Amino acid sequence: MTLETKTLDLLPQAVEILESGFNDLPDFTPAVELDSMRKVLNEVALLMKDNYPYHHPYYIGQMMKPPHPIARLAYMLSLWINPNNHALDGGRASSAMEKEAVVQIAGMFGWDSCLGHLCSGGTMANLEALWISRCLKPNEKILASQQAHYTHSRICGVLNIPFESIPVDGRARMKVSAIKDALDRGNVGTIVVTVGTTATGSLDPLPEILELQKTYGFRIHADSAYGGYFVLANNLSPESRSVYDTLGEVDSIVIDPHKHGLQPYGCGCVIFKDPSVGIFYKHDSPYTYFTSSELHLGEISLECSRPGSSAVALWATQQLLPMVKGGAFAGSLENCRKAALDFFDRINSDPRFLTGLRPELDIIVWTMNAGMASEASRLTDAVFEAAALANLHLAKANLPRDLFEEYWDNLVWDQDYVTCLRSVLMKQDSLDWMDKIWDTLSRTVDKVLS
């Protein structure tokens, strides 16, 4: 069995405790048709079998990290109430949980006083951050890396903000010289610094960008949707550590608890260092904000109805696993990086493969060792398909030749990109399963090459 179910035994008692909060109400039990529900639920289970095994250590493809059991249980428990965190009218307890959880997230970056909230994910969180940048720097350009998430250029299109993509170096980081050239051309309002790119896990050079900020006066937004939690890890390289040590100096940060934060999907977070930006959210809703003079979260967010269940699940997880250096949660991140370094070292020492970008966090990209880029890409496609048949699930990424030319002297570039295999070692159990993962990959590659 691979699906964890033992923790379901904790739910009945928790439901009883929740029920006791409504004992002063007249008895009311909604009618349910168990037989009909059983039939439909079993159909759902049959349909859901048509999925990749995202929960298993053999799935090392996309950024799919299973939620912690406590998050799963707290989310389910909250659904008997189904709170809406737009206003205190819709979720008093869950709104308080959200505020507390966001304060704890901000504390990872040394922010004691800030403005922030949860939202549906990194896309919405980044949209809000760039919208605030537009409010503060109207008609001024947004800069982001060529390896930044595609959402930034799309968001700028939606918000009608000028956007410019900045070239990257051989480590998939924004070139500081290219940033300076763009700044010298003028009209730059905000630079998006990606702290953990989704393709390669690279970190943009934040310390150097902060130095440029002193001269040019632009805002800095950190998109750390994937990589933000690694601020707690103690086994980063010195250069990576310098990025995280300065992360608290930016103007806004996005982080996704539904990635490394062990949450179900639908849980992103945006925080602003300066709470006064809340003035741009100001609006009135007399039919929802009337029960309390306290801050309603809808007053500081663009989204209206928002799931309080996400806040309940996050709060519960952070109670069980505090977001502190040296704690169990930080240790799980360190294990992810250890697994990535272990996997990289095995790939790098194997003549069947080509790699170059040593992982900064827990993402590895590599391709097959072949004479030409097109042949390497073809073999990579074949290994991807064959590995899936062996229940080892990888991902693929088409990456530009600029990232690898300095590493792969013998590869003939008959095309401007190469298809790479990409692995995200973001499960704590990946480290313990590394020998099995490697054996399966090695046998698969032998079959393809034979």
N, C-alpha and C positions, 0 to 999 in steps of 0.2 A: 504494500500500500504506500502511496506517495502523498496523498492529501492528508493533512493534519486535521483530525477531528476530535481528539481528546478534550480540547479546550471547550467544546460545545457543552460539556457537563457543567461549566461555570455559569451558563446563561440562565437556567431556570431560577436559581437563587437571586440573581441580579434583577430579573423581571419581577420577582416577588417584592424585593425592596423598592423598586420603582412603583409598583402598584400600591404599596402602602402609603404613598404620598397623596393618594386620591380617595382615601377611605371615607372621607366625609361626604362624598357624592352618593346620590341614589344608585343602586345597583344597575349596571348596564353592561351587557355582554353582546357585542355585535354577532349576528348570525354568520356562520361559516359553513360551507359545504365541503367537508374534508375529502370525501371520495372524489369529487370533481377537481378539487385543488390538487390532490395526489396525482391524478392522471396528468394534469397540465404540468405540474412540477417535474414529474418524471420525464415528460417530453422535453422540458427545458434541459434536464440533465443529459438526455440523449443528444440533443443538439449541441450542447456545450462541449461534448467530447471532441467535436471537430475544432480543436485548438492545438497550438503548439504547447508543450509542457513548460509554461513560463515559470512555474513554481520550482522546477527541478534543477539541480546543479548542472545537468547536461544542457540546459538552455543558457547559452552565453552569447546570444545574438544582440537583440535590441535592449534598450534600457527598460527592462521589465523586471521590477523587483517586487516580490510578493509582499503584501502588507503584513505587519506583525500581527500575530493572533489577538493581541490586546486591542489593536486598532479595529480588526474585523469584528470582535465581540462588542466593543463600545459603539461602533457604527450600527450594528444590528439592534442593540439595546435601545439606542436613541430613536430608532424608527417607529417604536410604539408611540412616541410623541411627535416625530417628524418636524423638528423645529426649523424655523426660517430665520436666519440671522440677519435679515435686512433691518428689522426693528426689534426692540425689546419686547414689543407686543407678541412677536412670533417666536421668541426664544430667549427668555431671560437667562437661564442657566447656561445655555450653549453660547450665548453672546459673551458672558463673563469668561467662559472657558477659552473662547477665541482670543479675547483681549490678553488673557494670561499667557496663552501659548505663543502669541506673536511677540510679546515682551521677552519671552525666553529665547525665541529665535533671534531677535535683535541683540540680545545679550551675548550671543556667540561672536558678534562683530564689535562688541564694546559699546553699543548704543544704549544708553540709559533712558534717554528721552527722544522719542521719535514718533512717527505716525505710520501705521501700517494695518493691514488686514489680510485675511485669506480671500482667495478668489478661485475661479474654476481651473486654473492651471497657469503655466508659464506664459502662454500667449496673451491671456488677459492681463496678467501681472505686468508684462513688458509693455502692453498697450497703455496701461495707466501710467507707467513711468515715463514713457515717451510723450504722452499727452501732457503731463505736468511740465516736461521739458519744453514743449511747444508753448505752453502758457507763460513760462518764464522767459523763453528765448524765441519769441514769435518770428516766423519766416527765416529762422537760422537752420543750417544744415545739421543732419545727424550723420556721424561717421561710425561705421562698424566694419569688422573684419570680413574678408572674403569667406572665411570659415565660420563666421557667426551664423546663428540659426536664421533660416530664411524668413522667419516671422518678422524680423526687424524691417526688412525692405517692404514687406507686405503691409505692416502696420503704418509705415511712413506713407505708403500709398493711400491707405484708408484715411489717415489724419491730414493728408496733403502737406507733408513735411518733406523738404528736399533731403535726399539721401545719397550718400557716396560710400562705395565699397572700397576698403583699403587692402592692398596686396599683403600677402603673408610671406614669412621667411621659410627656411627649410624645416622649421619646427611647428609650422602651422600657426604662428603667432603674428599679429599685426606688425608690419615693419615700422619702426619708430621714424625712420627717415621719410617714409611715405606719409605718415601722419603729419609730420612737420611741414611737408610740401603742401598738404591740404590746408593746414592752418595758415600758412603764409598766403594762400590764395584768398583767405578770408571767409567770413559768414558761417563759421562753425559754432553751433550752439551747444552741442552735446556729443561726447564720444561714448559709444557703447563698448565696454571692456567685457569680453567673454571670459569667464573664469570656469573653464571646462567646456571646450567645444564639443558638440554632440558627435562629430565624426571621429576626432582623434583624442579628445580629452585634453587639448592644449590650453595653456593659460596665457592670455595676452599680457604684455609687459607693463603691468600697472604702476610699479614704482617710477619708470621712465615717463609714463603718461602723466602722472601726478606732478612731475617736475615741469612738464610742458604747460600744465594747467596754471602754474604760478605766473607764467608769462602771458598766456593767451586768454585765460579767464573763462574757459568753457566749463560746462557741467560734465560730470562723469556718472554714467549709469552702469552698474555691474550686473550683467546677466549671468548669475551663478545658479541658474535653475537646476543644472545637473551637479555642478562641482562645489556649491557653497558649503555643504556640510563638512568638507575636508578641512575646513578651518580648524577642526577639532583634532585632526590626525597629527601624530608626532613622528611619523616616518616619511615625511615628504623630503624632496631634495632641498638644499639651501635656497636655490633660485625660486622654486615653487613656494617655499615658506615665506620668502620676501613678498610675494604677491598677497598671500593671506594676511601677513602682518600689517599690510597697508590697506586692506579691504575696507576697514572702518572709516577711511578718509574719503570715500566716494560720497556722492549725493543721494543715490538711491540704489537699492539692491533687490533683486528678484531671486527667490529660492523656491524650489518645488518639493514640498514634503512628500508628494506622491512619487518622487524618484528615490533618493537616498534616505528620505525621512520615514520610510516604512508605512506609508499611508495608501489607502485606496485612491483610485483616480478621482480627479475633481478637487485637488487640494494644492493650489499654488499660494504664494505669499509675496506681497510687495511691501517694502518699507522705505520710508523717506527719513533722512537724517534730520531735516528741518521740519518740525511739526506744523509750521505756519503755512505749508503748501495746502493744508486742509481747506483754506479759504476758497480754493478753486473748485472744491467739491460741493460747496455750500448750496443747499436748495431746501425747499420746504415741502413737506408732505403731511398735511394736517390730519389725514385719516390713518396714518401709521405711527406718527411720532408723538402721540398725545398722552401716553401713560407714564412717562418718566422724563425728568429733566436731565437725566444722564445721557451720555453720548450713545446714540443709536449708530450701529456700524454702517447702516445705509447712508449716513451723513458723510462718510469718508470713503465711499466706494462708488464706482460707476455702475456695477451690477446692482440690480434690485434684489429680487428673491435669491437667496443663497442658502445652500444646505448647512444647517446647523450640525448635522451628523458629521460632517467633515471636521468641524471644530472639536466635537466630542471625542472623535477617534484620535485626533492629533494630541489633544490635552492628555488623554489616557496614556498614550505612548510616551509622551514626555515625562509623565509622572513615573512610569515604570523604568524608563531609560533616559535619565536627565541628559540634556545637551551640554555636557561638560568635558573638558580635556581629562584624559585618564579614566573615564568611565567606560561602562560596558558598550554604550553606543559608539563612542569614539574608537574603542577597540575593534568593533565590527568593521568600521571604515578602514582601519589599519590592516585588517585581514584582507580586505578587498584589494588594497594596494600590494600587499605581499603576494597575493595570488597573481596579480597582473605582472609583477616583476618576475616571478617564477616562470610564468608562461612565456614572457618575452625572452628570458634567458634561454629557454629550451628552443624556441623558434630561431633565435639569433644564432645559435650554435649548430643548427641543422642545415646542411647544404641544400636541402630540398626547398628551402624558403628564402625569401628576401624580406628584410625589415630594416628599419632605420630609426623610426621615431620611438625612442625609449619612453614608456608611459609615464606621464606626470601624475596621473591619478589611477584609474583602473580600466582604461580602454587601450587595446592593442590593435594595430592594423599591420597587415603583412600580405604578401602575395607569393605566388609560386615562382621559383627560380627557373627562368626560361630565357632564351636568346633575345626575344623581342617582347615588347609590351603587349602586343595583341595575343601572343601565345601565352604569356603569363596570365592574361585576363581569361583566356579560354580555359586554362587549367584551373584557375580559381573558381570559375563557374562550375566546373565538373566536381571539384572537391566540395563545394557548397552543397550540391545536390546529393553527392554520395554520403557526406557526413550526416545529412538529415535522415537518410535511409537507415543509418546506424544510430539514430536517435540523439546525435550530437548536433545541436542547432546553433549555427553561426549566423552572422549577417554579412552583407556586402556593401562596399562603398566605392564608387568611381571617383578617384582622386587625381588631381592634376600632376603632371610630370615635375613641376617646380618643387614639389614637396620631397622628391626622392632622388633627383639627379645627383646631388652631392654624395648620396649613399651608394647608389647602384651604378658604378662606373661601366660595368660590362653589359648593361641592358640596352638594347637598341630601341630607341623610341620611334617606332613606326606609327604611333598615334600619340595624341597629346594627353592621354590619361592612362591609368592602369586600374583595373578592377582589383580591389583588395578584399581580403577577408577581414572582418572586424569583430572583435570580441569584447564584450563588456562583462568584466568579472565582478559584478556588483552584489553577488550573494555571499554572505559570510561563509557559507559552506563550500564555496568554490575552492578555497585553499586546501581543505581536507580531501577534495575530490580531484585534485590536480593530476595525480598519477593516472587515474581512470580516464580523465578527459584527454590526457596526452596519448595514452595507449590507443584509445579509440580514434583519435585524429591521425596518429601515425599509421595505423592499419588502413584507414580510409585512403590516405594519400598514396600508400604503396599500391593499393588496388587501382587507383586512377592512373598512376604512372606506368603500371604494367600493361 
